[in-house]
Structures are given as structure tokens and as C-alpha cells.
């Protein structure tokens, strides 16, 4: 008998780290759903992956919307009957001092990075608890640990994500659900502007390298869990 395909939902899956994770999970025969706020980017990603006949499907979703998240989860459950793994990857930031960061910008960062993770997690949990299995992987940031100027709200959102996940992990152990936080350092993604990427590209981690790490965590035996992984460029911090 063929092994049943694992169903994975990757938020922020149309670019950067999320796109690389989706691609690499599809390569190991998972049925991957990617979501994002921009339909054009989702369609472009699906078209790109379809050339390799990978099992991916795009669903537009703003994770900051409770209603939207609930609709997406119900849609995946209707089609697949389960969600084996949720990868909370959607995230935004602005590189500004606190005084320069508008309240609107601060709210968007918290709404997407922290509340979006909470909404997505809460909506998939009942199905995982019923199955007594599941994996929740949170793409956090090393900025949640180290002080970086011009990243105060972003760092706060990721620190909140870490604490939320650490508490959740203790609540769901009895259901066989794994909760994993990955804290990457600087990675070459559209979150950084083009000029920064051009200057520091050779010192940044690549999304595909992080994706391989995520796949290795996803494939770990059921009886163990890598609760937290810090991964940084070998050269350390960037002097941005």
C-alpha cells in the first residue's frame, strides 16, 4: 500500500523562506497548501512549481484576519480531511526606530507575526488533537533573542511568538503534537531591500538551506522533537 501523503499548510508560502519550504516538502511527496495575501504572487509560484508536477495548491489568506484563517482551514479539511503540519512563516517588518514607526505599521507587524500565528495555530489544533498527532513549526527570528536597533516591534512580535509556542508545547504534549521554533539569523529574502541583499548576499543564509533544515525536522521520528533551533550565518551578524 502506498503511504498516505502528509498534508502541510505553509503561510507566507509564495516567496522567500516559505516558498523554499513548500518546494522542498512537495519534493518529498507532501501535499502542500501555500497561502499569502497577494494572489499574483501565489499564482506565479504555483505556475513555477507546476513545471515539476509538484503537489501544491494556493489559497489566498491574510493571517491577520480571524475569519479568513478559519475559512482556509475549513477548506483544507474539506479537501483533505486533515492538516498534518502547519508552518507559521508569514511575517512582515519595517527597519525603523521606534519613534519613526507608525502605529499602523506596528499594528500590522503584531497582527501578522504574532496574532496571525495564534489564529492559524488555534484553528488547526482541534483537528490535530483529535488525531493525536501533528507538527507546528514556527519560523521565528534570532532578533527575538538579540537586541537590534530599528527592529523593536518586529523583535517583540517574534519574542511573543516564542513564548506563545513554548507554553502551547506543554499544553499539547499529551496529544502527540510537536511545537518547534526555528530562529534564523539574516536570510536573503524580500524582507530586506534590494540594496542590502546586493551588498550582503554572500553573508546571508539562503532560503533553500533553511528549507532543508525544516524538512529534516519534519522527518524526525515521532518520539522526539527539536523544540528550538537557532541557525545563523557562519560569519555572524551583518554590519547593516
Phi and psi in degrees as GROMACS dihedral restraints (atoms count N, CA, C in turn):
[ dihedral_restraints ]
;  ai    aj    ak    al  type     phi  dphi    fc
    3     4     5     6     1   -73.0    20    10
    4     5     6     7     1   140.7    20    10
    6     7     8     9     1   -69.1    20    10
    7     8     9    10     1   137.2    20    10
    9    10    11    12     1   -65.0    20    10
   10    11    12    13     1   134.9    20    10
   12    13    14    15     1   -66.2    20    10
   13    14    15    16     1   139.6    20    10
   15    16    17    18     1   -79.5    20    10
   16    17    18    19     1   138.3    20    10
   18    19    20    21     1  -103.0    20    10
   19    20    21    22     1   123.8    20    10
   21    22    23    24     1  -125.1    20    10
   22    23    24    25     1   137.1    20    10
   24    25    26    27     1  -113.7    20    10
   25    26    27    28     1   121.5    20    10
   27    28    29    30     1  -112.5    20    10
   28    29    30    31     1   114.2    20    10
   30    31    32    33     1   -82.0    20    10
   31    32    33    34     1   150.4    20    10
   33    34    35    36     1    60.1    20    10
   34    35    36    37     1    43.2    20    10
   36    37    38    39     1   -94.6    20    10
   37    38    39    40     1     7.4    20    10
   39    40    41    42     1   -96.2    20    10
   40    41    42    43     1    -5.9    20    10
   42    43    44    45     1  -156.6    20    10
   43    44    45    46     1   168.1    20    10
   45    46    47    48     1    57.8    20    10
   46    47    48    49     1  -137.6    20    10
   48    49    50    51     1   -62.2    20    10
   49    50    51    52     1   -42.7    20    10
   51    52    53    54     1   -61.3    20    10
   52    53    54    55     1   -41.9    20    10
   54    55    56    57     1   -63.0    20    10
   55    56    57    58     1   -44.0    20    10
   57    58    59    60     1   -64.9    20    10
   58    59    60    61     1   -39.3    20    10
   60    61    62    63     1   -63.9    20    10
   61    62    63    64     1   -46.7    20    10
   63    64    65    66     1   -58.8    20    10
   64    65    66    67     1   -45.1    20    10
   66    67    68    69     1   -60.3    20    10
   67    68    69    70     1   -48.2    20    10
   69    70    71    72     1   -70.9    20    10
   70    71    72    73     1   -31.0    20    10
   72    73    74    75     1   -72.1    20    10
   73    74    75    76     1   -37.3    20    10
   75    76    77    78     1   -64.2    20    10
   76    77    78    79     1   -34.0    20    10
   78    79    80    81     1   -65.6    20    10
   79    80    81    82     1   -23.3    20    10
   81    82    83    84     1  -100.2    20    10
   82    83    84    85     1    22.6    20    10
   84    85    86    87     1    77.7    20    10
   85    86    87    88     1    25.6    20    10
   87    88    89    90     1   -84.4    20    10
   88    89    90    91     1   152.9    20    10
   90    91    92    93     1   -91.6    20    10
   91    92    93    94     1   110.1    20    10
   93    94    95    96     1  -109.3    20    10
   94    95    96    97     1   129.4    20    10
   96    97    98    99     1  -106.2    20    10
   97    98    99   100     1   128.9    20    10
   99   100   101   102     1  -113.4    20    10
  100   101   102   103     1   142.8    20    10
  102   103   104   105     1  -129.8    20    10
  103   104   105   106     1   158.7    20    10
  105   106   107   108     1  -173.6    20    10
  106   107   108   109     1   171.1    20    10
  108   109   110   111     1   -84.8    20    10
  109   110   111   112     1   -20.1    20    10
  111   112   113   114     1  -108.5    20    10
  112   113   114   115     1   112.4    20    10
  114   115   116   117     1   -58.5    20    10
  115   116   117   118     1   -40.0    20    10
  117   118   119   120     1   -61.9    20    10
  118   119   120   121     1   -41.1    20    10
  120   121   122   123     1   -68.9    20    10
  121   122   123   124     1   -39.1    20    10
  123   124   125   126     1   -62.1    20    10
  124   125   126   127     1   -46.2    20    10
  126   127   128   129     1   -63.2    20    10
  127   128   129   130     1   -39.6    20    10
  129   130   131   132     1   -64.7    20    10
  130   131   132   133     1   -40.1    20    10
  132   133   134   135     1   -66.4    20    10
  133   134   135   136     1   -44.7    20    10
  135   136   137   138     1   -63.1    20    10
  136   137   138   139     1   -41.7    20    10
  138   139   140   141     1   -61.9    20    10
  139   140   141   142     1   -41.0    20    10
  141   142   143   144     1   -63.4    20    10
  142   143   144   145     1   -43.9    20    10
  144   145   146   147     1   -76.1    20    10
  145   146   147   148     1   -26.0    20    10
  147   148   149   150     1   -63.8    20    10
  148   149   150   151     1   -23.8    20    10
  150   151   152   153     1   -62.3    20    10
  151   152   153   154     1   -26.1    20    10
  153   154   155   156     1  -101.3    20    10
  154   155   156   157     1     8.0    20    10
  156   157   158   159     1    55.8    20    10
  157   158   159   160     1    43.6    20    10
  159   160   161   162     1   -88.7    20    10
  160   161   162   163     1   151.1    20    10
  162   163   164   165     1   -85.6    20    10
  163   164   165   166     1    84.2    20    10
  165   166   167   168     1  -127.8    20    10
  166   167   168   169     1   148.0    20    10
  168   169   170   171     1  -140.3    20    10
  169   170   171   172     1   138.4    20    10
  171   172   173   174     1  -101.3    20    10
  172   173   174   175     1   137.7    20    10
  174   175   176   177     1  -133.7    20    10
  175   176   177   178     1   116.3    20    10
  177   178   179   180     1   -59.8    20    10
  178   179   180   181     1   136.5    20    10
  180   181   182   183     1  -160.5    20    10
  181   182   183   184     1   130.5    20    10
  183   184   185   186     1  -100.1    20    10
  184   185   186   187     1   106.3    20    10
  186   187   188   189     1   -64.8    20    10
  187   188   189   190     1   -15.5    20    10
  189   190   191   192     1   -76.4    20    10
  190   191   192   193     1    -6.8    20    10
  192   193   194   195     1  -102.7    20    10
  193   194   195   196     1   114.9    20    10
  195   196   197   198     1   -57.4    20    10
  196   197   198   199     1   -42.9    20    10
  198   199   200   201     1   -65.4    20    10
  199   200   201   202     1   -45.8    20    10
  201   202   203   204     1   -60.7    20    10
  202   203   204   205     1   -45.0    20    10
  204   205   206   207     1   -61.0    20    10
  205   206   207   208     1   -45.2    20    10
  207   208   209   210     1   -60.2    20    10
  208   209   210   211     1   -41.7    20    10
  210   211   212   213     1   -63.1    20    10
  211   212   213   214     1   -42.5    20    10
  213   214   215   216     1   -64.8    20    10
  214   215   216   217     1   -45.3    20    10
  216   217   218   219     1   -62.2    20    10
  217   218   219   220     1   -43.9    20    10
  219   220   221   222     1   -62.3    20    10
  220   221   222   223     1   -38.1    20    10
  222   223   224   225     1   -64.3    20    10
  223   224   225   226     1   -44.8    20    10
  225   226   227   228     1   -65.3    20    10
  226   227   228   229     1   -41.9    20    10
  228   229   230   231     1   -64.0    20    10
  229   230   231   232     1   -39.2    20    10
  231   232   233   234     1   -60.7    20    10
  232   233   234   235     1   -41.8    20    10
  234   235   236   237     1   -79.5    20    10
  235   236   237   238     1   -37.3    20    10
  237   238   239   240     1  -113.4    20    10
  238   239   240   241     1   -21.4    20    10
  240   241   242   243     1    80.9    20    10
  241   242   243   244     1    -0.6    20    10
  243   244   245   246     1  -168.7    20    10
  244   245   246   247     1   163.6    20    10
  246   247   248   249     1  -134.3    20    10
  247   248   249   250     1   110.1    20    10
  249   250   251   252     1   -79.2    20    10
  250   251   252   253     1   -31.3    20    10
  252   253   254   255     1  -146.6    20    10
  253   254   255   256     1   132.3    20    10
  255   256   257   258     1  -111.5    20    10
  256   257   258   259     1   129.0    20    10
  258   259   260   261     1  -115.5    20    10
  259   260   261   262     1   105.1    20    10
  261   262   263   264     1   -81.2    20    10
  262   263   264   265     1    95.8    20    10
  264   265   266   267     1  -117.2    20    10
  265   266   267   268     1   -20.5    20    10
  267   268   269   270     1   -56.2    20    10
  268   269   270   271     1   131.6    20    10
  270   271   272   273     1  -163.8    20    10
  271   272   273   274     1   151.1    20    10
  273   274   275   276     1  -138.5    20    10
  274   275   276   277     1   163.7    20    10
  276   277   278   279     1  -159.3    20    10
  277   278   279   280     1   170.6    20    10
  279   280   281   282     1  -134.4    20    10
  280   281   282   283     1   142.3    20    10
  282   283   284   285     1   -97.1    20    10
  283   284   285   286     1    84.8    20    10
  285   286   287   288     1  -142.2    20    10
  286   287   288   289     1   152.0    20    10
  288   289   290   291     1   -62.6    20    10
  289   290   291   292     1   158.0    20    10
  291   292   293   294     1   -55.5    20    10
  292   293   294   295     1   -45.7    20    10
  294   295   296   297     1   -64.5    20    10
  295   296   297   298     1   -25.1    20    10
  297   298   299   300     1   -91.0    20    10
  298   299   300   301     1   -12.9    20    10
  300   301   302   303     1   -82.2    20    10
  301   302   303   304     1   120.0    20    10
  303   304   305   306     1   -71.1    20    10
  304   305   306   307     1   158.1    20    10
  306   307   308   309     1   -62.1    20    10
  307   308   309   310     1   -34.4    20    10
  309   310   311   312     1   -63.5    20    10
  310   311   312   313     1   -43.7    20    10
  312   313   314   315     1   -65.1    20    10
  313   314   315   316     1   -42.2    20    10
  315   316   317   318     1   -62.5    20    10
  316   317   318   319     1   -42.0    20    10
  318   319   320   321     1   -64.4    20    10
  319   320   321   322     1   -41.3    20    10
  321   322   323   324     1   -63.5    20    10
  322   323   324   325     1   -41.4    20    10
  324   325   326   327     1   -62.6    20    10
  325   326   327   328     1   -47.5    20    10
  327   328   329   330     1   -66.3    20    10
  328   329   330   331     1   -42.8    20    10
  330   331   332   333     1   -60.9    20    10
  331   332   333   334     1   -42.3    20    10
  333   334   335   336     1   -83.2    20    10
  334   335   336   337     1   -51.6    20    10
  336   337   338   339     1   -70.7    20    10
  337   338   339   340     1   -39.8    20    10
  339   340   341   342     1  -103.4    20    10
  340   341   342   343     1   -59.6    20    10
  342   343   344   345     1   -64.8    20    10
  343   344   345   346     1   -35.5    20    10
  345   346   347   348     1   -60.7    20    10
  346   347   348   349     1   -41.7    20    10
  348   349   350   351     1   -62.8    20    10
  349   350   351   352     1   -42.4    20    10
  351   352   353   354     1   -64.1    20    10
  352   353   354   355     1   -45.6    20    10
  354   355   356   357     1   -60.4    20    10
  355   356   357   358     1   -48.1    20    10
  357   358   359   360     1   -62.5    20    10
  358   359   360   361     1   -44.2    20    10
  360   361   362   363     1   -62.8    20    10
  361   362   363   364     1   -47.9    20    10
  363   364   365   366     1   -62.0    20    10
  364   365   366   367     1   -32.6    20    10
  366   367   368   369     1   -77.0    20    10
  367   368   369   370     1   -30.2    20    10
  369   370   371   372     1   -87.9    20    10
  370   371   372   373     1   -22.4    20    10
  372   373   374   375     1   -56.0    20    10
  373   374   375   376     1   -45.2    20    10
  375   376   377   378     1   -56.1    20    10
  376   377   378   379     1   -37.3    20    10
  378   379   380   381     1   -72.9    20    10
  379   380   381   382     1   -37.9    20    10
  381   382   383   384     1   -68.4    20    10
  382   383   384   385     1   -40.2    20    10
  384   385   386   387     1   -64.6    20    10
  385   386   387   388     1   -37.7    20    10
  387   388   389   390     1   -64.5    20    10
  388   389   390   391     1   -38.8    20    10
  390   391   392   393     1   -81.5    20    10
  391   392   393   394     1   -14.4    20    10
  393   394   395   396     1    58.6    20    10
  394   395   396   397     1    40.5    20    10
  396   397   398   399     1  -165.8    20    10
  397   398   399   400     1   158.8    20    10
  399   400   401   402     1   155.5    20    10
  400   401   402   403     1   159.5    20    10
  402   403   404   405     1  -131.9    20    10
  403   404   405   406     1   128.9    20    10
  405   406   407   408     1  -119.4    20    10
  406   407   408   409     1   114.9    20    10
  408   409   410   411     1  -112.3    20    10
  409   410   411   412     1   121.1    20    10
  411   412   413   414     1  -104.6    20    10
  412   413   414   415     1   122.5    20    10
  414   415   416   417     1   -87.0    20    10
  415   416   417   418     1    96.6    20    10
  417   418   419   420     1   -90.9    20    10
  418   419   420   421     1  -138.5    20    10
  420   421   422   423     1  -163.3    20    10
  421   422   423   424     1   146.7    20    10
  423   424   425   426     1   -65.8    20    10
  424   425   426   427     1   -17.2    20    10
  426   427   428   429     1   -65.2    20    10
  427   428   429   430     1   -15.1    20    10
  429   430   431   432     1   -75.9    20    10
  430   431   432   433     1   -13.6    20    10
  432   433   434   435     1  -108.1    20    10
  433   434   435   436     1   -37.9    20    10
  435   436   437   438     1  -110.6    20    10
  436   437   438   439     1   145.9    20    10
  438   439   440   441     1   -79.9    20    10
  439   440   441   442     1   122.5    20    10
  441   442   443   444     1  -125.8    20    10
  442   443   444   445     1   125.0    20    10
  444   445   446   447     1   -60.2    20    10
  445   446   447   448     1   152.3    20    10
  447   448   449   450     1    66.0    20    10
  448   449   450   451     1    23.0    20    10
  450   451   452   453     1  -139.1    20    10
  451   452   453   454     1    22.8    20    10
  453   454   455   456     1   -59.7    20    10
  454   455   456   457     1   -50.2    20    10
  456   457   458   459     1   -70.2    20    10
  457   458   459   460     1   -42.3    20    10
  459   460   461   462     1   -58.8    20    10
  460   461   462   463     1   -47.7    20    10
  462   463   464   465     1   -61.1    20    10
  463   464   465   466     1   -40.7    20    10
  465   466   467   468     1   -63.6    20    10
  466   467   468   469     1   -40.5    20    10
  468   469   470   471     1   -64.4    20    10
  469   470   471   472     1   -39.7    20    10
  471   472   473   474     1   -75.7    20    10
  472   473   474   475     1   -34.0    20    10
  474   475   476   477     1   -64.5    20    10
  475   476   477   478     1   -40.0    20    10
  477   478   479   480     1   -63.7    20    10
  478   479   480   481     1   -40.2    20    10
  480   481   482   483     1   -59.8    20    10
  481   482   483   484     1   -45.4    20    10
  483   484   485   486     1   -58.7    20    10
  484   485   486   487     1   -47.2    20    10
  486   487   488   489     1   -67.0    20    10
  487   488   489   490     1   -41.9    20    10
  489   490   491   492     1   -54.9    20    10
  490   491   492   493     1   -48.8    20    10
  492   493   494   495     1   -66.7    20    10
  493   494   495   496     1   -37.9    20    10
  495   496   497   498     1   -65.0    20    10
  496   497   498   499     1   -38.9    20    10
  498   499   500   501     1   -67.9    20    10
  499   500   501   502     1   -45.0    20    10
  501   502   503   504     1   -58.0    20    10
  502   503   504   505     1   -41.8    20    10
  504   505   506   507     1   -54.0    20    10
  505   506   507   508     1   -42.6    20    10
  507   508   509   510     1   -69.4    20    10
  508   509   510   511     1   -29.0    20    10
  510   511   512   513     1   -76.1    20    10
  511   512   513   514     1   -25.5    20    10
  513   514   515   516     1  -113.3    20    10
  514   515   516   517     1     5.9    20    10
  516   517   518   519     1   -55.3    20    10
  517   518   519   520     1   -42.3    20    10
  519   520   521   522     1   -64.4    20    10
  520   521   522   523     1   -15.8    20    10
  522   523   524   525     1   -97.9    20    10
  523   524   525   526     1     6.0    20    10
  525   526   527   528     1    72.2    20    10
  526   527   528   529     1    20.8    20    10
  528   529   530   531     1   -94.8    20    10
  529   530   531   532     1   129.2    20    10
  531   532   533   534     1   -92.8    20    10
  532   533   534   535     1   136.7    20    10
  534   535   536   537     1  -124.1    20    10
  535   536   537   538     1   119.0    20    10
  537   538   539   540     1  -126.9    20    10
  538   539   540   541     1   128.7    20    10
  540   541   542   543     1  -106.8    20    10
  541   542   543   544     1   127.5    20    10
  543   544   545   546     1  -113.1    20    10
  544   545   546   547     1   125.4    20    10
  546   547   548   549     1  -113.0    20    10
  547   548   549   550     1    89.2    20    10
  549   550   551   552     1   -81.1    20    10
  550   551   552   553     1   150.4    20    10
  552   553   554   555     1   -85.0    20    10
  553   554   555   556     1  -161.4    20    10
  555   556   557   558     1   -55.4    20    10
  556   557   558   559     1   125.1    20    10
  558   559   560   561     1  -128.2    20    10
  559   560   561   562     1   141.4    20    10
  561   562   563   564     1   -75.7    20    10
  562   563   564   565     1    90.3    20    10
  564   565   566   567     1  -134.9    20    10
  565   566   567   568     1   168.0    20    10
  567   568   569   570     1   -62.2    20    10
  568   569   570   571     1    -8.6    20    10
  570   571   572   573     1   -62.0    20    10
  571   572   573   574     1   -30.2    20    10
  573   574   575   576     1   -92.0    20    10
  574   575   576   577     1   144.9    20    10
  576   577   578   579     1   -72.3    20    10
  577   578   579   580     1   164.1    20    10
  579   580   581   582     1   -60.3    20    10
  580   581   582   583     1   -38.0    20    10
  582   583   584   585     1   -64.7    20    10
  583   584   585   586     1   -42.5    20    10
  585   586   587   588     1   -63.5    20    10
  586   587   588   589     1   -44.4    20    10
  588   589   590   591     1   -62.9    20    10
  589   590   591   592     1   -37.5    20    10
  591   592   593   594     1   -64.5    20    10
  592   593   594   595     1   -41.2    20    10
  594   595   596   597     1   -74.8    20    10
  595   596   597   598     1   -40.6    20    10
  597   598   599   600     1  -109.8    20    10
  598   599   600   601     1    10.4    20    10
  600   601   602   603     1   -50.8    20    10
  601   602   603   604     1   -43.0    20    10
  603   604   605   606     1   -72.8    20    10
  604   605   606   607     1   -11.0    20    10
  606   607   608   609     1  -106.0    20    10
  607   608   609   610     1    -4.1    20    10
  609   610   611   612     1   -94.9    20    10
  610   611   612   613     1   152.7    20    10
  612   613   614   615     1   -72.4    20    10
  613   614   615   616     1   157.8    20    10
  615   616   617   618     1  -103.7    20    10
  616   617   618   619     1   142.6    20    10
  618   619   620   621     1   -53.3    20    10
  619   620   621   622     1   -38.4    20    10
  621   622   623   624     1   -65.3    20    10
  622   623   624   625     1   -34.2    20    10
  624   625   626   627     1   -66.6    20    10
  625   626   627   628     1   -41.3    20    10
  627   628   629   630     1   -66.0    20    10
  628   629   630   631     1   -37.0    20    10
  630   631   632   633     1   -61.6    20    10
  631   632   633   634     1   -39.3    20    10
  633   634   635   636     1   -62.6    20    10
  634   635   636   637     1   -36.6    20    10
  636   637   638   639     1   -64.2    20    10
  637   638   639   640     1   -44.2    20    10
  639   640   641   642     1   -61.3    20    10
  640   641   642   643     1   -42.2    20    10
  642   643   644   645     1   -62.5    20    10
  643   644   645   646     1   -41.1    20    10
  645   646   647   648     1   -64.2    20    10
  646   647   648   649     1   -37.4    20    10
  648   649   650   651     1   -67.6    20    10
  649   650   651   652     1   -42.4    20    10
  651   652   653   654     1   -59.0    20    10
  652   653   654   655     1   -34.2    20    10
  654   655   656   657     1   -91.0    20    10
  655   656   657   658     1     3.7    20    10
  657   658   659   660     1   -63.7    20    10
  658   659   660   661     1   152.9    20    10
  660   661   662   663     1   -57.2    20    10
  661   662   663   664     1   152.7    20    10
  663   664   665   666     1   -62.0    20    10
  664   665   666   667     1   -25.9    20    10
  666   667   668   669     1   -91.2    20    10
  667   668   669   670     1    11.8    20    10
  669   670   671   672     1  -144.1    20    10
  670   671   672   673     1   159.0    20    10
  672   673   674   675     1  -145.1    20    10
  673   674   675   676     1   130.8    20    10
  675   676   677   678     1   -84.0    20    10
  676   677   678   679     1    98.3    20    10
  678   679   680   681     1   -68.4    20    10
  679   680   681   682     1   -34.2    20    10
  681   682   683   684     1  -151.0    20    10
  682   683   684   685     1   134.4    20    10
  684   685   686   687     1  -130.9    20    10
  685   686   687   688     1   122.9    20    10
  687   688   689   690     1   -99.5    20    10
  688   689   690   691     1   127.5    20    10
  690   691   692   693     1  -135.0    20    10
  691   692   693   694     1   127.1    20    10
  693   694   695   696     1  -135.3    20    10
  694   695   696   697     1   159.3    20    10
  696   697   698   699     1   -60.2    20    10
  697   698   699   700     1   145.3    20    10
  699   700   701   702     1   -59.7    20    10
  700   701   702   703     1   -27.7    20    10
  702   703   704   705     1   -82.9    20    10
  703   704   705   706     1    -5.7    20    10
  705   706   707   708     1    86.3    20    10
  706   707   708   709     1  -147.9    20    10
  708   709   710   711     1   -72.9    20    10
  709   710   711   712     1   157.2    20    10
  711   712   713   714     1   -91.6    20    10
  712   713   714   715     1   145.2    20    10
  714   715   716   717     1   -92.5    20    10
  715   716   717   718     1    65.2    20    10
